[in-house]
Amino acid sequence: MQRLLLTLIVLAGASRAAADEQGRFVDRVYHDDAGAHKYVVYLPADYSGEKRWPVILYLHGAAGRGNDAVNHLDDGLAPVLRIRESYPAIVVFPQCENRRDPLLECWTASSPDGRRAVEILAEVEREYSIDPERRVLSGWSMGGYGAWSLAAAYPEMWSAVVPLAGGGDPGTVASIGSTPVWAIHGGRDRAIQPVQSEQMVAALQDAGGDAELTVIEDMGHDVWMSAFSSELLLEWMLDPESQPRDSDALKTVCTAFLASGESDLLLGEFKPALIVPRAVSLRLGNDALRTLSYALPEAIPANMLTGAVDDVHFTVEVQGDEFEITLSDLRYTTVYDHIDVEARENGTVHLLVGAKPLELRIGKTTVSGPEHSAEAGPVMIRLGHRRPVWIDLNVRPQIVEGEFDLLTEQITFEIPDDNWMITPPEEVTAEGEGLTPDLVRTGIVGGLYLRREEIEQAIREAVPRTISEAANHLEPLAANSLVQEVWPLPIFKPRLRLQLDDVSVDRDGISIAMAMIAAPSHRGHGPDQPIVVSPIGPEAKDIPRGRQLEIGVAPGLLAPLSQMSVAGDAARVDVRDMPDSAFFRLGDRDELMRVIPALGQLPDDVEIRAEIMLAGPFTVEELEIETSTVEVGPEAGSATSNGLQPSAGFSEEIHGMFHLHRASVVVSVRNSESDEWNHCVRFDVDVKQLATVDIQHMGDRRRIRFGWDGEPEMEVTADSTGALAVNHAEVDLEYFESLMRECWNSWVAETPQTFKDLPDLNLAPARLRLEDIASVNSLMVARYLTPPIFITNYKQKDVAYQVRGPNSQWSRTFTLPPGESHRYDVPYSLMLRRADTPYRVSPTPVPLGTRFEFGREDDQP
């Protein structure tokens, strides 16, 4: 979120990797009685048969199934290998070809693909130089289940086993014995709950095995991205006997990776399938701009504060002779000391930019005349070496093809006489009678001082360009984090990005409307060209004109997103693969035979399965917001003249009806001699379920709770026109509805309420805090305010202190009585020092939105 804000505020300021010459990813084919089977082997860049190499067998997730030798490289180790310069192991990537059976059984040791994976590994070991003492097994999701199964079936083969987001039958793990296992799971994984790994690790530990589980709380199902990017995990995989499994260290590394934003590099090609215009709004009011201005100098990346300037050519006349002067290899570098931003009534944004210093380097100066010539360089023009130099701009923002374009309407910049200097060139060559290097140096420096207007113009042209480039290169809002919070189902989650649609400026702030661009979660499930739906939110000019930061999301966004999954046939899953066991009864043979009596007449070797398909969109309806009072303890309250008192916080409840317009349960059969499933009966289910999002205000903290409430509204119909002849009258629709209702209620009951602390938008040193949520102009709008600073006295005597801001002197001395607090409503952090002690104490920083307390630990501030 903070990167989105900085991107917008800066108005102020992979496909499959190709093999290298030695070959990295090598396409291979394994042949057996069932035919030819493609797989891929990764070889290190410096692979040589002169030494033995570790080998890793990696089992991919469900989306990689097929026989194209491509899809299975979209998750896990392969994306990590693409962006690494080197990797010290050979990695084998078999591909699961079974796309018909339950996902979690596809890699098991008893399955054809599971057995074939081990045979492919053996073939690789025959043809490459492999160290059999360092043979590692790993897999993610479906592959994590496979890793547990193959580890139990072939325990003597592996030096280490790393299942990620996996699970299986705890009753099978005892055979793994002393083979070291490090299981890893995301704490927010809704596709495969962490309890699946917990049960497997606990069973192996109870059997005397060597296993450890690391749950990374902030990660979801894609835990592989941070785990496999960790050198810590790699070192353990290759040498588990001497490297400890440090869960705390791995959690720290993975959390840092998540914050770095590097995960986008691992997700592969983002192929848009859906564009929803005006789905998200951002209002940057002038009060918020004032706060965020303090973050801008640190927010602009260093590479955006330097750039090239076009060569300068001019002619001078000296004693009747003309000389051609060329200034080439010009580059500027600056550090922004201060940036003020304010929206104006005429639709422009006023920027006041202070640069300290601003340097222009002239790499080469060439002088060419009839009888004389010279070359010199480099020359350094340094501005703001004493104090900031100020550039005053009025720009009109517009959006062209999804990117900011700033039209400069007015810019004022003059170089102060006493605040700039020119460094003479270090190297000079001179040709011609009487022309010496010293004369050239003097002439160049003096000439540049005389051409101050040209230098000022070059800076006027460079600064707006720098700001525009910075705005378009800073990272946008991580839209996938947004959908992580609002997507109501544990599966079928799309990938999302935001694109700027429209911008409007008024006297109170800047309004920006953004489109949501979606790609399917699985490769190959989207259209050739993206579908563009009608806008679902207001134009930028119609976004409410507040003076704070307001972020709006159109509730109607869920409908086109879910419809995309339906159209791409991505939203279907065998009930045995559902992340919650609540729905397993829908696939139970006995239950299905009671619902469809004709199934009881089939031979015992005929398989029966039930799939759940998302056949219609889901929407959010009947949104309501309620506010209630909650009590929070003294530690979260404010100190008053009467001492510290408990504070009455408040809670905002947002009630919405999630409407799943059509979910189909498709029952199919297959005999033992066929690979094809035959449709039998389809049950269509329409469900409405009340959900509540509760945002709790507790002093300095905000917390969000999501949970399902009440009984569902449900309608069920049946269609028995499948390949298997079924008498529709014999289908027990009433029993199926009761079964479906029980499964749904069980899932709702088992789904834990989600509690999550909402941190401030920390744009160091600026900070903004969620204040309230409202429904405005077809948007759910979250409003953020600048949080105050509190200074509280817990001592038994008065305390005298002083404060200052980033651009001010020390204040007068303030006296704070015992048990009281002083509140500062300022848009910046403060420095604080005691004024009543005989000894010098270093000033203490007090960040925006925090509470400083005298007397909690000792007598010092």
N, C-alpha and C positions, 0 to 999 in steps of 0.2 A: 504494500500500500504506500509506504513512504516514497518508493521510487516513482510511483505514478505522480504523487504530489510534486515531487521535485522536477519531474519531466515537464509538468504543466506550468509550474512556477518559473522554470528557467526562461520563460518569457522575460525574466529579469537577468538574467545573467548570460540427421544427415543421411543422406542416402548411403547405400552400401559403400564402404571404403574400397577404393581400388588398390590392387596389390602394387607394392613398390617393385623395384627391379629384382629383389630377392624373393618377393612374395610374402604377403602377410596372411590373408585369408585365401586358403586353397580349396577349390571345389573338388569334391571326391564323390565316388559312387561305390557303394557296397552291394555285392551280389549274393543272393541266397536263393533258396527254393521258391520264395515268394516273388522274386524278381529283382529289379534294380532299385536302390534306395540312395538318394542323394544325401550327402552330409558335407560339413565344412570343417577344415582344420586351420587353426591359427598357428602360425609359426613366428617366433620372435624375429626381429629384424636381423639379429646377428646369429641366427640359428646355424649350427654346424654339427655335423655328425661326430666330431672329435670329442664331444663331451655328452654326458647323459643329462637330459632335461626333465624337470618336473612336468607332470601332465595333469590337466584338470578335465574331467568329464562334466559338462554343463548341460542340464536338462531345462528346456525353456518352458514358458507359461502357455496357457490355453490359446492365446491369439496366434501363436506361431505354428499351429498345426497345419499340415499340408505336405506337399512334395516338390516345392519350388526352390528349395535351398536358399530362400530369401527371408520369408516372414519370420523364421525362428531366430533371426539375428537382430530383432527389434527390441529385445529385452535382455536384461542381465549383463553378462560379461562382454558380449560383442559390442554394444554401444560404448562401453568404457574403453575397450581396446582401440576403437576407432580414434579416440581423441588423445590417447596416450602416445608418447614418443617411443616407449619401450615397455615390454612386459616380460618378466623372466620365466615364462612357462609356455608349454604347448597346451592349447585348449581345443577340445574336441566338441563339436556342435552337431549331434544327431538331430533329426527332425521327426517328430511324432506325426505319423501319417493317418492315424485313426481320428476321424472327425465325426464319428457317429455315436460313440459310447460316452458314458459319464466322464467328465474331464478328469476327476480325481483318481480314476482308475487307469488312465492311458499310459502312465509311465511305470506302473507297478511291475514288480519282478515277474509276475505271472502273465503279463500282457506281451503281445508280439513286439511292441515298440520298446518296452523295457528290456526284454531279452536281446533285441537287436542292438540297443545302445551299448550293452556290454560287449557284444561281438564286434561292433565297430571300433570300440576302444582297443580291443585285442588286435585288430587289423592295423590300427595306427601304431601300436607298439611294435609290430613286426617290421614296419616300414620306416620308422623314425627312431632316433636315438633317445630312448626313454629311460628314466630312472624309476624302476618299479618300487623303490622304497619311498618315493614321493608321488603317489597316485591319489589325487584328491577328487572327491565327489561333491557336486553342488547342484542346486536347482532352485528355482523360484516359483511360488504359487503351485500350479499343477506340477511343475518340476520339483518343487519342494516336497510334495507328497512322494514323488518318485525317488528323490534322494533318500528319504527315510526308508522306503521299501527296498531299494537296491542295497542300502547299507545293511539292512537286516538279512537280506538273502545272500550277500557276498561280503561278510564282515572282514574276511582276511585280505580282501583286495585293497582296502583304502587306508591311507596314512592319516587322512582327516576327512570329515564330512561336514558340509555347511548347507543346511536347508534354510531357505529364506521364505517367510510367509507360507510355511508348509504345515503338514499334519499327517495323520494316518491312524493306524490301529495301534494303540498303546500296548496291546497284547503281543505284538510281534518284536518289540525292540530289545528284548533281553538278549537276543543272539548277537547284537552289535558288540556286546562285551566291552573291552577296554579301548576300542577304537575311539579316538577323541572326536566329539561332536560339538560344534558351536552353532546353535540355532539362533536365528535373528528374525525379529518380527516387528512390524510397526504398531505402535500403541493405538493408532487411529485407523487401523485396518478394518474396514467394514465388509470387505469381500471374503476374507478368511480371518475369523476372530483370533486374537492372540492366544485364547484359551486352547486352541488346537496345538500350538507349539508347547504351551505349558504342560499339557497332558502327556505329550510324547517325552519331553525332557524329564518330567517327574517320574514317569514309568522307568526310563532308562537309569536314572539315579537310584531309584528303589531297587533295581536289579543289580546294583553295584557298578554300573557303567560310568564312563567319563564324559559327562555332558554338561553344558551350560547354556542358558538362554539369556539373550540380551533383547529387551523390549525398548525400542526407541520411541519415546512417547509422542513426539511431534510428527512422526512419519505415518503415512497411510500404507496402502497396499504396495506402492512402488518403493518399498524400502531398499530394493536392490541398488537404486541409483547412488545413495549415499554409502551403503555398505561396501559395494565393490569398488567405489572410488577411494576407499580408505587404504592407505599403505599398512596401517595397523593390522587389518584383517588379512591382507595379502601375506605379510610376514608370518602370521600364525599359520595360514594354510600351507605354506611351504616348509615350515619348521615347527610343528605343533609341540614337539618335545621340549624345545628350549625357549619358546616364546609363550608367555602367559596369555590367557584369555582375560583381557582387561575390559570388562563391560562398561565401566564408568568412562574410560578413555574413548572407547568406541562411540558411546553416546555423545560425548563432547565433539568428536570429530564429525559425526553424522549431522549433528545439529548445526555445526558451523557450515557444513556443506549445503544444508538446506537454506541457510541464510545467504549464502553466496550467490544464489541465482544460477549456478552452473548446471542445474538439472535440465534446463531447456536444451543444452547441448547433447543430451543423451536420448532425447525423445524421438529423434529421427525426423523425417519429413512431416511437416504440418500441412496437410492438404485440406483446404477449406471445403466444407460440404454445405454450410449454412451461414448466411449473413442476416443478422437481426438488427436493423438500423435503430438508433436511438433507444437502446436497451438500458443504458447506464448513463447517469448524468453526474456532473461534477460542478459544484458551485464554489468558487474561490472568492469569497467576499473580501473587502478591503481590510477588515479586522484580521482575518486569517492571513492575508497577504503580508500584513505588517509583522505578524509573528513569524511567518515562514521566511521572511526576508533575512532574518538572522541566520538561517541555515544555508542560504544560497551560496555564500562564498566557499563553504566547505563541500557543497553538494556537486559542483561542477567538476568533472574528472580532469586530472592534470593534462591529459592528452587533448582536451578541448580548449585549453588555455594557451595553445601554441599553434602556429600555422604559418603558411607561406604568403608572401605578398608579391604581386606582379613586379617584374623588372621595371625600373624607371629610366627613361631616356630623356635627355634635354641637351640643349646647346648653349654655350656661353661664349662671349666674345672678350678676348684679352688682347689689348694693343693691336686691334685690327684683325686678329686671327680668330677664326671660329674653332672651338673645341667641342667634340662630341663626348658627352659624359653618359656612362651607363652604370647604374647601380643594380647589381644582380645578386641572386642567392639571398633574397631578403626573407627573414623570418622574424616573427614577433612572439614574445612570451610575456605573460602577465600573471599577476596574482590579484584576484579581486578581494579587496579589503572590506568592502561594504557595498550592499545593493539594496536600494529601496524600490518598491513596486507599488503602484497605485493605479487602479482603473479610473478612467475619466468619462465624463458624461458624453463626450463627442465620439465615443467608441474606440478611443485609443488607450494604450497603456503607457504610463509615464515611468521611465526607469532612470534612476540616478545611480550610476555605477562609479565606485571609487576603486582605482587601481593603484597598487603599491607593491612593487614597482611595475612599470610597463617598459619592456625593453624591445628595441628594434635592432636586429643584427643585420648588417650589410656585409655579406660574405666577400664580395668582390666589387671594387670600384675601378672602372676602366676609363682612361682619358686618352683621346685620340685627336691630334691636331696635324697641321701641315708638316711641321718639322719636329714635333715633340709628342711623346706618348708616355703613359705610365699605367701601372697596375698596382693596386693596394688592397689590403684587407687583413683581417676583418675590422670593421668599424662598429662600435657599439653605441647606440643612442639610448640613454637611460633616463626615463621620466619617473617622477614620484619617488626619488631616492630620499627625500626629506619628509614628505607627507603625501597622502594619496592625491592623485590627479583625478578630476571628476569629468565623467562623460554624461551628459544630459540628453536623453532620447525620448521621443514620442513615437511609438510603433503601433501599427494596426495589425493585429493577428488575424490570419486567415488559415484555412485548412485546405491543402491541395493534395489530392490522392492520399489522404490519410496522414499527412505530415504537416507540421507547422510551417508556415511561411510568414515572415515578419516584414511588413512593408514599413520602411522607415520614412516617417513624414517630417520629422525634424530632429536634428542632432546638433548639439552645441558642445564644442571641445576646443579649448585653447591651452597652449603650453605656458605655464607660468615662467617668468624670466628666471626666478631663483630656484626652480624645482626641476631642472633638467641639465644633463651634461652629455658630452660626446667624448668618447675615448678614441684617441688617434689610432690609425691602423698599425698593426704590429709589423707587417711585411710590406715593403714598397720596392718596386723596380721603376727606374726612370731612364728614359732615352731622349737625347736632344741636348744641344749646347745650353749650358747654364741651368738645366733642370736637375735638381738634387732631390734625394728622398725627403729631406727636411722640408723643402719647399712644397713637395707634394702633400706631406702630412698637414702642413699649415693650411694649404689651399683647400684640402678636402674638409678639414674640421671647420674652417671659417666659412666655406661654401655651404656646408650643411646647416650651420647656425643661421645663415642668411635665408635658407630655404625652409624655414620653420612652417610656413603655410602649407607647403607640400607634405611635410611630415604629419601635420595635423589632419590633412585630408586623408592620408593613407590610414591613419588610426580611425577616423570617422567611418571609413569603409570596412575596416577589419573587425571592429567591435560588434556591430550587428550581425555580421556573418558568423562570428564565434558563438554568439548567443543562439542563433538559429540552429547551427550544427549541434550544439550541446543539447538543445531541446529535443532534437530528433534522434539522438544517439543514446540518451539515458533510457534505462530499461522501463517498460510500461508496467502497469498493474499486473501482478501475477493472477490472471483471471482464473486459473485452475484452483487457486486457493479460495476464490469466491465460490465456485461451484462445489468445492469440497464441503462448504458450510450449508448450501441451500439445496443440493441434490438429495432428494428424500430416499432414494433407493440405494442399496449397498452394491449394486452392479450397474452395468450399462453406462457408466459415467463418461461423458464426452470430454475432449480437450478443448480449451477455450483460449481465445485471445481477444483483446480490445483494439479497436481502431477508431481514431478520431473522426467524427462525422461533421461537426458543426461547432462554431464558436461565436459567442456574442459578448460584447463588452458594454457595460453601463456604468453609471457614476458610483455604484456600490460594489462592483466586482466583475469577475469573469465567469461566464457560464459555458460549459462544454458538454456537448452531447456525444456519446460514443456508441458505436456499433459493437455487438458481440459476434465474433466470428468463431464458428465451431467446426471441429474436425472429429470424426468418429474415433472411439477409443481403439478400434481394431482396424488394421490395414485392409483395404479392399471392400469396406462397407459403405462407402460414400459415392455420390454421383460424380460423373466426369467433370461437371461444372457446378459451382456452388449455387444453391437455391437462395434467392434473395426474397425475404418476406416483407410485408408492409411494416413501416415503423410502428413501434409499440409504445413509444414515449414522446414527450414534447420536444419541439425544436429548441435549440439553445436559447433563443430569444424569449421563450415561454417558460424556462426554468425559473422557479421562485427566486426573487432577487434578495437573498439574505446577505448579511455582511460577514457571516462566519463560513466555515468549511462545511459543506453539505454534500453527501454522497447518496445518490438515489439509484435504485434498481427497480425496473418494471416487473411486477409480479408475473405478468404475462410471458416473461422470458422462458419459463419452464415448459410451456406448451410447444413452441417450435423446437426446442432442444430435444424433448422426449419424442416428438414426431419424427425428428431426424433419425433417431435410433430405430424407430419402427420402420421407416422407409428403407433403411439400410440393412434390414433383417439382422441387426446386431443384437437386438433385445430378446434373446431366447436362451434358455438354460434348462438343462435336465434338473428336475427337482432334487435329485441326489447330489447335485453340485451347488445347491443354494448355500449361502454362507450361514444360514440359520436353520437348525434342525427342525424348526417348527413346521416347515412345509414338507418334510420327508414323508409324512403320512399320505400325501397326495400321490406318491409313487408306490405305496405299499400294495403288493399284489392282492392281498386279501381284501383290503379296502376297495380297490378298483373293481374286484369281482363282485362286491356287494353293490357298487354303484352301477356296474354294467354286467348283469348276470351272464351275458353271452360269453364273456371272457372265461368263465368257469368251465366252459365246454371245450376249451383249447387244450392241446397236449401240454404236459408239464414242461417240455423243452422249448416251448414258445415263450420268448421274452416279451415282457410288457413294460413300457416306460411311459412316464408323463413328463412333458415339457411345459414350462411356463413361458409364455410369449407376451411381450408388451405390444399389443395390437392397436392401441390408441394412445393419444397423448395424456399427460396428467397436467392439471392446472391447479392454481391456488385461487380460492374463492372466499367471499365473505370475510374479508380482513377487518379486524377490529383491534383497537389499542386501548388497554386499561392501565391505569396508574394506581398503585397502592403503596402504603407506607410499610417499611420494614425497619426493625431496630438493629443497629450495628453498635459494636462495643466502643468504649472510650478511646481505644487505640486508633480508631478511624475517625473520631470526632474532632471538633475544633475546641481549642481552649478559649474560655470566655473570662469575663471579669470575675465570675464566681468560681473559677477553676474549671478543670476538665470535666466535661459532661458527655454522656452518651449522645450520639447524634442520630436523629431520625432520618435514615436514608429512604430511598423509594425504589420501587420496582415497576417496570413497564412490561406488561404482558401483551404480546401480539398474537392474536388468535386467527388462525386461517384454516380453511377446509381444503385439504388436499383431495383432489378428485382424480382418481385413476379411471379414465373413461372406458377402457376395455383392456383387460388382461385375459388371455386365453390359456386354458389348461388343455393341452393336446395329448390325448392318449393314443399310443401307437403300439403295434405288435410286430414281431419279427421271428421267423422260424429259424431253427438251428442251421439250415442249409442256405440261408440267404443273408446278404449284407444289407439289404434294404428294409427300412421300416415302413410299415403300412398304416396309414391314418385310420383311426377307428372312430373316436368321438372327440368333438371339441366343445369345451365348456367356456362360455364367455362370461366374465365377471366384471361388473361395474361397482367400484368401491369409493366411498367417501369416508375420510377419517380426519377428525379434528386434531390439529397440532398446535402447540403453544411454544413460542419463543419468549423467554423471560429474561429481560435485561435488568440486572440488579445494580443499583448505585450504592456503594458501600464506602463512604468517605472518599479516599483517593483511588479506590479500585472500582472496576466495572467487571461484571461477570455475566456470561450468557448461558442460559439453560435451554436445551431443546428436548421436547418430549411429546409423545402421542397421548391424547386424552379421549376418554369416553368410548362408546360403542360405535362400530362402523355401520354405515348404511350400505347395504349390499343387495345387488340384484344379479341373478344367475340365470342364464339360458343355455340350451344344449343344441348341438347340431350333430346328428348321427349319420350324415351322408358320406361316410368314409369308405375306404376300400373294403373293409370288413363289414359284412352285412349285420347290422344291429337294428333290432326293433326299437324304434324311438320310444314307444310306450313302455318298454321294459326298463328304460334308463331311470334310475331312482334319483331324480333331480333334487328332490327335497333333502335326501341324505347327503348328496354331494354339497349342497349349499351349507348344510350344518357342518360338514367336514371342513369346507373351505373357511367358514366363519371361525371354527375352533382353531384352525391353523393360523389364520390371520390374527386372532386375539392372542394366541400363544406367542406369535412373533412380536406383537406390540408389547406384551408383558415382559418378554425376555430381552427386548431391546432396551439397553440401559439409557436412562436420561443422560444427555451429554452436557457436562458442565465445562466451561472454558473461560479462563480469565481473558479479558479483552485489554491488552496493554495499550498505553497511550501510543499515538502516532509519534514515535520518537525520531525527530529529524534533527539530531543533535547539531547545535544546542537548543533548537526550537522543539516544542512539544504541543500536541493538541489532544484533547480528551473527549470521548463520547459524552454528550450531554443528554440527548433525547432522540426519539424516533417518531416520525409522523407519516401519515399518508397524505401526500400532496400531489395534485395533478397527475394521477395514475402512477405515482412513484411511491415506493417506500423509502423515505429519506432519513438518513442518519446525520445528525448535526453535531459537529465537534467545536469545542470552545478552547481558548487558551486557559490552561489550568493555573490557579494561583499558587504562590509560594507562601507557606506558613512558617513562622519562626515562633517556637513555643518555649516557655521557660518552666522547667520542672524543678528548678532549684528553690531553695527556701528564702532567697533574697533577690533583690532587684538585679538585673543584668543590663549593662550599658554596651551598646554595640553600634557599628556603622556598616553601611552597605554601599555598593556601587554597581552600576551596570557596565556593559562592555565598552561603552563610549562616554562614560561620565567619571567625574571625580568622586571621592569619598563623600558620603552624605554627612549631615550633621549627626550628632550622637543621639540615639534613641534609647529610652529607658523602658525595659520590659519587666513589669511586676511578676511575682511568683504566680504560677497557675494560669497565666494569660498568654495569648497569642497575638502576633501581628500578621496581618494579611497583606500581600503585595500582588496587585493585579497588574503585572507587567508582561510584555511579550518576550522576555529574555531571561536568562539565568543571572543570578547575582553572585557577587563576592561578599563575604561577611568577615568582619574582624571584631574582636573584643576591644572595648574602649575604656575598660575599668580595671585593667591589670597592670602591674608595675613592670612586667616583662613583655618583650615583643613576641607575639604569636603570629605565625604565618596565616594569611587569609585563607578562608575555607570556601570552596565553591558550593553554591546551593543551586542545583539544577532546577529548571522550570518544572512546576507541578509536583515538587517534593516538599517535605516538612523537615526543617532543621530544629533540633531539640537541644536546649541547654540542660545539662544535668542528668542525662540518661546514663552515660557511661562514667564520666569524670567531670572535673570542673573546667575542662578546656572545651573550646568550641570545636 
